[in-house]
């Protein structure tokens, strides 16, 4: 079944059971899938807002707060195609530069040739 930008098989639901970790609540496959779908939907929202000429920068900033939790501390986020000093985006400013660019203090990812 195609769900947003993720593909989920019925067999995966059957095989994957929650793993119990002492002192922590178990996550279900459904909770993981729901989180992935929410993330995917958020990325589509940024793209749709940009395509329609809307305020995509504000939308992206909201995504960083809601999906990445930058407002509560450091996040170990490694964007696709990053390397060297820019490999990990530990703060909201660095992550925003990856999603929306326009920050002269944080280099953009060079185009692949």
C-alpha positions as CSV (number, residue, x, y, z in Angstrom):
1,X,0.0,0.0,0.0
2,X,1.4,3.4,-0.9
3,X,1.0,5.9,1.9
4,X,2.3,9.4,1.1
5,X,6.0,8.9,0.4
6,X,6.4,5.6,2.1
7,X,5.6,2.1,1.1
8,X,4.3,-0.3,3.7
9,X,3.7,-4.0,3.3
10,X,1.1,-6.0,5.2
11,X,3.8,-8.6,5.9
12,X,6.0,-6.0,7.7
13,X,3.2,-5.3,10.1
14,X,2.9,-9.0,10.9
15,X,6.7,-9.6,11.4
16,X,7.6,-6.5,13.3
17,X,6.5,-6.5,16.9
18,X,7.2,-3.7,19.4
19,X,10.6,-4.2,21.2
20,X,10.4,-3.8,24.9
21,X,13.1,-1.6,26.5
22,X,13.2,-1.6,30.3
23,X,12.1,1.7,31.7
24,X,10.7,2.9,28.4
25,X,7.3,2.6,26.6
26,X,7.4,0.4,23.5
27,X,6.8,1.9,20.1
28,X,4.4,0.1,17.8
29,X,4.9,-0.3,14.1
30,X,1.9,1.9,13.7
31,X,3.4,4.7,15.7
32,X,6.6,4.6,13.7
33,X,4.7,4.6,10.4
34,X,2.5,7.5,11.6
35,X,5.6,9.5,12.6
36,X,7.2,8.8,9.2
37,X,4.0,9.8,7.4
38,X,3.8,13.0,9.4
39,X,7.4,13.8,8.5
40,X,6.7,13.1,4.8
41,X,3.6,15.2,4.8
42,X,5.5,18.1,6.4
43,X,8.1,18.0,3.6
44,X,5.4,18.0,1.0
45,X,3.8,21.0,2.7
46,X,7.1,22.9,2.4
47,X,7.3,22.1,-1.3
48,X,3.6,22.9,-2.0
49,X,3.9,26.2,-0.2
50,X,7.0,27.1,-2.1
51,X,5.4,26.1,-5.5
52,X,2.4,28.2,-4.8
53,X,4.4,31.3,-3.9
54,X,3.6,31.1,-0.2
55,X,5.7,31.7,2.9
56,X,7.7,28.4,2.7
57,X,10.4,29.7,5.1
58,X,7.8,29.9,7.9
59,X,6.4,26.5,7.1
60,X,10.0,25.0,7.1
61,X,10.7,26.6,10.5
62,X,7.5,25.1,11.9
63,X,8.5,21.7,10.5
64,X,11.9,22.0,12.2
65,X,10.1,22.7,15.5
66,X,7.4,20.0,15.1
67,X,9.2,17.2,13.4
68,X,12.8,17.6,14.5
69,X,12.4,19.1,18.0
70,X,15.1,21.7,17.7
71,X,13.4,24.0,20.2
72,X,14.3,21.6,23.0
73,X,18.0,21.2,22.3
74,X,20.6,19.8,20.0
75,X,19.5,17.4,17.2
76,X,21.9,15.1,15.4
77,X,20.5,15.7,11.8
78,X,22.5,14.6,8.8
79,X,21.0,15.8,5.6
80,X,21.4,13.9,2.4
81,X,24.4,14.9,0.4
82,X,26.3,16.7,3.1
83,X,29.9,16.3,3.9
84,X,32.8,17.9,5.8
85,X,32.1,20.7,8.2
86,X,28.4,20.8,7.1
87,X,27.7,17.1,7.6
88,X,25.6,17.4,10.7
89,X,23.1,20.3,11.3
90,X,23.0,20.5,15.1
91,X,20.9,23.6,15.5
92,X,17.7,25.0,13.9
93,X,19.6,27.6,11.9
94,X,21.8,25.0,10.2
95,X,18.8,22.7,9.4
96,X,16.9,25.7,8.1
97,X,19.8,26.5,5.8
98,X,19.5,23.0,4.4
99,X,15.8,23.1,3.8
100,X,15.4,26.7,2.6
101,X,18.9,28.1,2.0
102,X,19.6,31.8,2.0
103,X,22.0,31.8,5.1
104,X,25.3,33.3,4.1
105,X,26.9,31.9,7.3
106,X,26.1,28.3,6.3
107,X,27.3,27.1,2.9
108,X,24.8,25.4,0.7
109,X,25.4,21.9,-0.6
110,X,27.3,22.1,-3.9
111,X,25.6,20.6,-6.9
112,X,26.8,17.2,-7.9
113,X,28.4,17.2,-11.4
